[in-house]
Amino acid sequence: MEGKVAILGDADFVMPFAALGVDTYAVGREREQVTEAAEHIVAAEYALLVVAEDIAAAAEEVLGKTQSRPTPCVVVVPFTTESEGFATEALGKVLKLATGIDILKSS
């Protein structure tokens, strides 16, 4: 499958990806700016979207609407010195959708 890749995060997060020629969207922490960039990415029909964990919560409303669609595949990755748990939670949701089991649920 061919498709475009987008990277969404702050300038420090997207910089290495820009060097690879991937489409990058550097945003601040303002919810409006993150939401606007996420809406643009969804409308542009990217196949893969890599989102920095520290801004993922701000984009969740827009990206949550894409969960029932095959694209974009959204991958949330930790980028701060201490994980906020959002990446693990996002992975848990995808795994539950794929398997029907809450694999990451703590007993």
N, C-alpha and C positions, 0 to 999 in steps of 0.2 A: 504494500500500500504506500502510495506516495502522498505527501502532504507537507504543508508548511509548519514550521515550529515557531512558537512565540515564547518569549521569556518576560515575565512580569515581576518587578521588584524595584528596590531602590537602585541608585546608580552603581553602588559597589557590587551589588548582586548581579546585575545584567552585564557589567563591563567584560568579564571573561567570555561570555557568550557572543557579545558583539564582535570580538576578535575572530570568532569562528564563522561569522557571516550570518548568524541567526537573527531573525527580527526581534529586537528588544524594545521593551517599553519601561523606561525608567520613570518611576513615580515617587512622590513623597508619601507621607502617611495619612494625608487628608482623604477621607472616605470618598468624597466627590471625585477627586482625581483618579483614585484607584478604580472606582465604579465605571467612570467614563472610559478608561483604558480597557477594562474587562469587556465592556459592551462593544467596543471597537474590535477587539480580538475575536469575540464570538461572531460578530457580523462578517468578519473577514474570512470566516470558515477555515481556521487553522486546524490541523490534525492533532497537534500536541501543544499543550500550554503548560509551561513550568512556572510555578508561582512560589515566591519566597514566603515562608511561613509567617513572617512578621507582618505581612500585609494581606494574607489570605482571608482573614476574617472580614476585612473591609470589602473584599470581592465576592464573598460567599453568596450574597443575594443573587447576583448576576450569574455566577458560575453554577449555583445550585439548580438553575433552570435547565442546564445542559446535561444533567445526570442521566436522563432517559434517552439521550441522543448518543450515537456512536462517536461523534466528534464535537468539540475537541476532547481529547483525553487530557484530563487535568491532573497534574502531579504537583503536590505541595511538598516542598523540601525545606528542612530547617536551615537557617542561615545565621542566626544569632548565636551568641556564645552559649546561651541556655535555651533549650527548646521550650516553646510555649505549649506544646502538646497538640497543636492544631494539625500538624502533619500526621501524627499517629492517629488522631481522630478521623481525619480524611481517609487515610488508608483503611481504617476499620470499616468505614461506610462502604468503600469500594469492595472490600473483601466480603462483607455481608451481602451486598448486592449480587456478587458473583457466586457465592456459595450458599447463601441462605442461612449462614451460621455466623454468630458474633464471635469470631475467632479471638479477638483481642479483649474480650470481656474478662475482667478479673473476678475470680471466685470469691 
